[in-house]
Amino acid sequence: MTAQISSALVPFFFSIAMGYFAGKTHAGNMPIVSINKMLVDYALPFALFVYTAKMPRAELMNHLVPVAVIVIFMLVPYFASLVLSKHVFHVDPSHAAVRAVTVGMPNFAAVGLPLLVAVYGESSTLTVAFAITIASVVMSPACLILLERARSTEHPSRSNAPPLAGALLNTFLKPVVLAPLGGIAFSILGWHLPTLIAQSLGIIGGTTAGLALFSTGLILAALPIRLNAEVCVALLLGHIVQPLLAWFCVRLFSVPPPMAGQLVLLAAIPCGSFGILFGLGYDIDDPTAGATLVASSILSAVTLTLTIALLHFV
């Protein structure tokens, strides 16, 4: 068990540490915005398209219940965070959206694949692909719509469309949303993705995990880390509520093992950086989201160990 946990978590922390070191030492004067654009507009969309386009059509139908579980355990903490940010912590919509996605969207892209493969083997890669796709199709628009609406309110001259309509249009034209939707359509139509195209896209798509973790370290180095009540609530939502909600859902829907364990383990993954990365695209630096990210990453060494140890009860 120690070897399983180490093989998943040591590369994760090492990659973040390298990004943090580069940011603190200003090695090469790393441009966070450019790395973020490469990740969100190219690497991740290419990887998602290849993942989803290669999915057998039958597998799409077999994963309907797991898809529902993933949607539930992401959206509940997301909306809980939004409500608390608005009514308890009195945060503006843009920062609330960044914080909510940081809580509700675990770091599937960087941690999910190595972690589940270490625990469940190569057969779990499809589950991770579904999780990444759902996060992109559901959580990315959930964040980007709020960010687009906030920008439209602040700069109404940028768009002649109504705020919601313009936000929806801009959101679903983002590569990170279009790519998995295109891949799913490719799979449903029963088309075969040519090997040459898959290999070509895979070269850049394969950099997603490393870029995500390295850029996370750069972001953590740039943002001040201040622990406060909102960070503690975010950790409670992400590390206690989310895994317990996943466990409740797999029991409620009678999800069989090993799929049930895979879903619970996905929910226990530390908070992801894509909320922060999306925010950077709108000139939003949120220290609370950054503090949540680094605290979640550290806390995950304990919570993931406990989750893996308890998986045989799922």
Backbone torsions as a table, in degrees:
resi	resn	phi	psi	omega
1	MET	NA	-40.0	178.6
2	THR	-60.5	-40.0	179.3
3	ALA	-65.7	-39.1	179.0
4	GLN	-61.5	-48.3	-178.0
5	ILE	-65.5	-42.9	-178.9
6	SER	-63.4	-42.8	-177.6
7	SER	-65.2	-24.6	179.0
8	ALA	-91.0	-41.3	-171.0
9	LEU	-90.1	-32.6	-178.1
10	VAL	-62.1	-48.4	176.4
11	PRO	-60.8	-34.9	179.2
12	PHE	-60.9	-53.9	-179.2
13	PHE	-68.4	-34.6	179.6
14	PHE	-63.1	-44.8	-178.2
15	SER	-64.8	-41.7	176.8
16	ILE	-64.0	-41.8	-179.3
17	ALA	-62.1	-38.2	178.7
18	MET	-65.7	-41.2	176.3
19	GLY	-64.7	-40.7	178.4
20	TYR	-63.5	-43.6	178.9
21	PHE	-61.8	-44.8	179.5
22	ALA	-62.3	-39.0	179.4
23	GLY	-68.7	-41.0	-177.9
24	LYS	-72.2	-34.7	-178.5
25	THR	-92.1	-3.7	-178.4
26	HIS	56.3	36.5	-179.7
27	ALA	-65.3	117.0	178.7
28	GLY	72.1	5.8	-179.9
29	ASN	52.4	56.3	-173.7
30	MET	-55.2	121.5	178.3
31	PRO	-84.8	103.2	-175.8
32	ILE	-61.4	-41.9	-176.8
33	VAL	-62.1	-42.5	-179.9
34	SER	-66.4	-42.4	177.8
35	ILE	-64.1	-39.9	178.1
36	ASN	-61.9	-43.2	-179.8
37	LYS	-64.8	-41.8	176.9
38	MET	-59.1	-41.5	-177.2
39	LEU	-71.1	-52.8	-171.8
40	VAL	-77.0	-33.3	-175.3
41	ASP	-97.8	-15.7	-176.4
42	TYR	-128.7	-65.4	-172.0
43	ALA	-60.2	-54.2	-178.0
44	LEU	-65.0	-46.1	176.9
45	PRO	-58.5	-41.6	178.5
46	PHE	-61.8	-44.6	-179.7
47	ALA	-63.6	-42.2	-178.7
48	LEU	-66.3	-39.6	179.4
49	PHE	-63.0	-44.3	-180.0
50	VAL	-64.3	-44.9	178.8
51	TYR	-55.3	-52.8	-172.2
52	THR	-75.5	-36.5	-179.7
53	ALA	-65.9	-27.3	-179.9
54	LYS	-84.5	-8.7	-178.3
55	MET	-66.9	129.5	173.1
56	PRO	-62.4	142.6	-177.4
57	ARG	-58.9	-37.3	-179.8
58	ALA	-63.3	-34.4	-179.1
59	GLU	-66.6	-30.7	177.8
60	LEU	-60.5	-41.8	179.7
61	MET	-71.8	-37.6	-178.5
62	ASN	-68.8	-19.0	-176.5
63	HIS	-101.8	16.6	-178.5
64	LEU	-63.3	-44.0	179.2
65	VAL	-67.0	-48.2	174.7
66	PRO	-56.9	-36.2	177.0
67	VAL	-60.7	-44.5	179.3
68	ALA	-61.5	-41.4	179.3
69	VAL	-62.4	-45.2	-179.3
70	ILE	-63.1	-43.0	179.0
71	VAL	-60.6	-43.8	-178.3
72	ILE	-64.3	-48.9	-174.5
73	PHE	-75.1	-9.2	171.8
74	MET	-91.5	-43.6	-173.4
75	LEU	-73.4	-34.6	-178.6
76	VAL	-62.0	-51.9	175.7
77	PRO	-63.8	-32.8	179.2
78	TYR	-60.9	-52.2	-178.5
79	PHE	-69.9	-34.3	176.5
80	ALA	-61.5	-42.2	178.6
81	SER	-65.4	-41.6	178.5
82	LEU	-61.0	-45.8	-178.9
83	VAL	-63.1	-46.0	179.8
84	LEU	-64.6	-39.8	179.4
85	SER	-62.4	-39.5	-177.0
86	LYS	-76.8	-48.3	-169.3
87	HIS	-96.1	-21.2	-178.8
88	VAL	-107.1	-47.6	-175.8
89	PHE	-98.4	-7.3	174.6
90	HIS	53.9	56.3	-178.8
91	VAL	-100.3	144.8	178.6
92	ASP	-68.5	157.4	-172.9
93	PRO	-57.3	-38.1	-178.0
94	SER	-63.6	-50.3	-179.7
95	HIS	-68.3	-34.7	177.8
96	ALA	-63.2	-39.1	179.2
97	ALA	-64.9	-44.1	179.3
98	VAL	-61.3	-43.7	-178.9
99	ARG	-68.8	-38.3	-178.6
100	ALA	-66.0	-42.1	179.0
101	VAL	-70.3	-34.6	175.9
102	THR	-59.1	-38.9	179.2
103	VAL	-76.8	-47.3	-170.5
104	GLY	-81.7	-17.6	-174.9
105	MET	-112.6	94.0	179.0
106	PRO	-59.8	164.6	-174.8
107	ASN	-80.8	61.5	-178.2
108	PHE	-58.6	-43.4	-171.4
109	ALA	-63.1	-38.7	-174.9
110	ALA	-97.3	-37.6	-173.2
111	VAL	-102.0	-33.4	-171.9
112	GLY	-56.7	-50.2	-175.1
113	LEU	-64.5	-54.5	-179.8
114	PRO	-63.6	-33.7	-178.4
115	LEU	-68.6	-50.5	-177.4
116	LEU	-69.7	-35.7	177.0
117	VAL	-64.4	-38.0	179.0
118	ALA	-65.1	-33.7	-176.0
119	VAL	-93.1	-41.0	-172.2
120	TYR	-114.1	-9.6	-179.7
121	GLY	91.8	-178.6	-174.4
122	GLU	-63.3	-23.4	-178.1
123	SER	-64.3	-16.9	-177.5
124	SER	-84.9	-5.7	-176.3
125	THR	-62.6	-33.5	-179.9
126	LEU	-66.7	-38.4	177.6
127	THR	-62.2	-42.3	178.4
128	VAL	-65.1	-40.1	178.9
129	ALA	-60.7	-42.2	176.6
130	PHE	-62.2	-43.6	-178.6
131	ALA	-61.9	-44.7	179.2
132	ILE	-63.1	-41.9	-179.3
133	THR	-64.9	-45.9	-179.8
134	ILE	-62.3	-42.2	178.7
135	ALA	-60.1	-39.5	-179.4
136	SER	-71.0	-40.0	-175.4
137	VAL	-80.0	-31.3	-176.4
138	VAL	-101.0	-54.7	-172.6
139	MET	-76.9	-37.0	179.2
140	SER	-60.4	-49.8	175.8
141	PRO	-61.9	-36.5	-179.5
142	ALA	-58.5	-38.1	177.8
143	CYS	-79.6	-48.1	-173.6
144	LEU	-65.4	-33.5	178.3
145	ILE	-61.7	-45.7	179.2
146	LEU	-64.8	-39.2	178.4
147	LEU	-66.5	-40.7	178.4
148	GLU	-65.6	-41.3	-179.9
149	ARG	-64.8	-41.7	179.5
150	ALA	-63.5	-41.3	179.5
151	ARG	-67.3	-37.9	179.0
152	SER	-64.9	-35.6	178.6
153	THR	-68.1	-40.2	-179.1
154	GLU	-76.5	-32.4	-177.2
155	HIS	-130.8	70.9	-176.0
156	PRO	-60.8	-21.5	-177.9
157	SER	-73.3	-11.3	-175.8
158	ARG	-75.0	-20.1	-176.7
159	SER	-147.2	137.2	176.1
160	ASN	-87.6	-11.5	-179.0
161	ALA	-76.8	155.7	173.1
162	PRO	-58.2	149.5	-174.5
163	PRO	-52.3	-48.6	-176.6
164	LEU	-68.5	-44.8	-179.9
165	ALA	-62.6	-43.4	178.7
166	GLY	-64.8	-37.9	178.9
167	ALA	-66.2	-42.4	178.8
168	LEU	-62.7	-44.4	-179.2
169	LEU	-62.2	-49.3	-179.0
170	ASN	-63.1	-36.2	-178.2
171	THR	-66.4	-48.9	-174.7
172	PHE	-79.7	-3.2	171.5
173	LEU	-93.8	-3.3	177.7
174	LYS	-68.9	138.2	179.0
175	PRO	-56.0	-35.4	-176.9
176	VAL	-67.7	-19.7	176.4
177	VAL	-97.7	-42.7	-178.8
178	LEU	-63.3	-39.3	-173.7
179	ALA	-61.4	-52.2	179.2
180	PRO	-66.9	-33.3	176.7
181	LEU	-64.4	-41.5	176.7
182	GLY	-64.4	-39.5	178.1
183	GLY	-64.9	-40.4	177.7
184	ILE	-63.9	-43.5	177.3
185	ALA	-60.9	-40.7	177.5
186	PHE	-57.8	-44.3	-178.6
187	SER	-69.9	-43.9	-178.9
188	ILE	-62.3	-37.4	179.3
189	LEU	-73.6	-7.8	177.7
190	GLY	76.0	20.1	179.6
191	TRP	-79.4	150.2	178.4
192	HIS	-99.9	126.4	179.2
193	LEU	-76.9	116.3	-179.3
194	PRO	-55.6	140.1	-177.1
195	THR	-57.5	-40.4	-178.1
196	LEU	-62.8	-41.1	178.8
197	ILE	-67.6	-43.2	179.5
198	ALA	-60.6	-42.1	179.3
199	GLN	-67.2	-39.5	-179.0
200	SER	-64.9	-46.8	178.4
201	LEU	-68.8	-33.3	-176.8
202	GLY	-67.2	-26.4	179.5
203	ILE	-60.6	-46.8	178.5
204	ILE	-80.4	-41.1	179.9
205	GLY	-60.0	-30.8	-179.3
206	GLY	-68.6	-11.9	178.9
207	THR	-86.3	-1.7	-172.6
208	THR	-57.7	-53.0	-175.4
209	ALA	-60.0	-48.0	-179.4
210	GLY	-63.6	-43.5	179.0
211	LEU	-63.1	-42.5	-178.5
212	ALA	-61.6	-45.6	-179.0
213	LEU	-69.9	-43.3	-179.2
214	PHE	-63.9	-43.8	179.5
215	SER	-67.4	-31.1	174.7
216	THR	-60.4	-44.4	177.1
217	GLY	-62.0	-41.5	177.3
218	LEU	-60.6	-42.4	-179.8
219	ILE	-65.0	-44.5	-179.8
220	LEU	-61.9	-34.9	178.9
221	ALA	-70.0	-28.4	-176.5
222	ALA	-87.3	-25.0	-175.7
223	LEU	-98.0	139.6	173.7
224	PRO	-70.1	140.0	-178.3
225	ILE	-101.5	111.5	179.0
226	ARG	-128.9	114.9	177.3
227	LEU	-79.4	132.0	178.1
228	ASN	-145.5	-174.8	-176.5
229	ALA	-62.6	-37.4	-178.9
230	GLU	-67.3	-36.6	176.5
231	VAL	-64.1	-42.5	179.4
232	CYS	-63.0	-41.1	177.6
233	VAL	-65.2	-40.6	178.4
234	ALA	-61.8	-41.7	178.0
235	LEU	-65.0	-37.4	177.2
236	LEU	-63.5	-43.5	179.4
237	LEU	-65.9	-43.1	-174.3
238	GLY	-79.0	-32.0	-172.4
239	HIS	-107.1	-16.4	178.8
240	ILE	-114.8	-56.8	-175.6
241	VAL	-64.8	-46.2	-174.8
242	GLN	-62.7	-50.3	178.0
243	PRO	-64.7	-38.5	178.6
244	LEU	-65.9	-37.3	177.3
245	LEU	-64.6	-41.5	176.7
246	ALA	-62.9	-43.5	178.0
247	TRP	-60.6	-43.4	179.0
248	PHE	-62.6	-42.2	-178.2
249	CYS	-66.2	-41.7	-179.2
250	VAL	-67.9	-30.9	175.1
251	ARG	-72.7	-41.0	-178.6
252	LEU	-64.0	-42.5	-177.8
253	PHE	-92.7	5.3	177.9
254	SER	54.0	46.8	177.4
255	VAL	-72.2	125.9	-176.7
256	PRO	-77.0	156.7	171.4
257	PRO	-73.0	155.1	-1.0
258	PRO	-84.0	-0.4	-177.9
259	MET	-59.4	-38.5	-179.5
260	ALA	-60.1	-46.0	179.0
261	GLY	-64.5	-37.7	179.0
262	GLN	-62.5	-40.5	-179.3
263	LEU	-67.8	-41.7	178.5
264	VAL	-64.8	-40.5	179.5
265	LEU	-66.5	-37.6	175.9
266	LEU	-60.8	-40.1	-179.3
267	ALA	-68.7	-23.1	-178.7
268	ALA	-86.7	-5.0	179.7
269	ILE	-63.7	142.7	-178.7
270	PRO	-62.3	163.4	-178.0
271	CYS	-57.0	145.4	-179.1
272	GLY	-92.5	168.1	-176.2
273	SER	-98.9	-0.3	-172.1
274	PHE	-70.1	-28.4	173.8
275	GLY	-60.4	-43.9	178.1
276	ILE	-66.1	-41.6	-179.9
277	LEU	-64.2	-41.2	176.2
278	PHE	-62.1	-42.3	-179.8
279	GLY	-60.7	-38.8	179.4
280	LEU	-60.6	-32.6	178.0
281	GLY	-66.9	-15.8	178.6
282	TYR	-114.6	20.1	178.4
283	ASP	60.7	38.6	178.5
284	ILE	-115.0	111.0	173.6
285	ASP	-102.6	117.6	-175.3
286	ASP	-116.5	104.8	-178.6
287	PRO	-65.9	-29.0	178.8
288	THR	-67.6	-42.4	175.9
289	ALA	-63.9	-38.6	177.6
290	GLY	-63.9	-42.6	177.6
291	ALA	-64.0	-39.2	177.0
292	THR	-62.0	-41.7	-178.0
293	LEU	-62.5	-48.8	-177.1
294	VAL	-71.5	-38.3	178.0
295	ALA	-65.9	-39.1	178.1
296	SER	-64.6	-40.7	179.9
297	SER	-62.6	-41.6	179.4
298	ILE	-70.1	-45.6	-178.7
299	LEU	-63.8	-28.3	-177.5
300	SER	-63.4	-23.8	176.7
301	ALA	-59.6	-32.6	178.6
302	VAL	-86.4	-49.1	-173.7
303	THR	-68.2	-37.2	177.8
304	LEU	-68.1	-37.7	177.3
305	THR	-61.1	-45.6	179.0
306	LEU	-65.4	-41.9	-179.3
307	THR	-62.1	-46.8	180.0
308	ILE	-62.7	-38.3	179.6
309	ALA	-66.4	-28.7	-176.6
310	LEU	-97.5	2.4	-175.6
311	LEU	-61.7	-28.1	-177.9
312	HIS	-70.5	-9.7	175.3
313	PHE	-88.9	-9.7	-177.3
314	VAL	-81.0	NA	NA
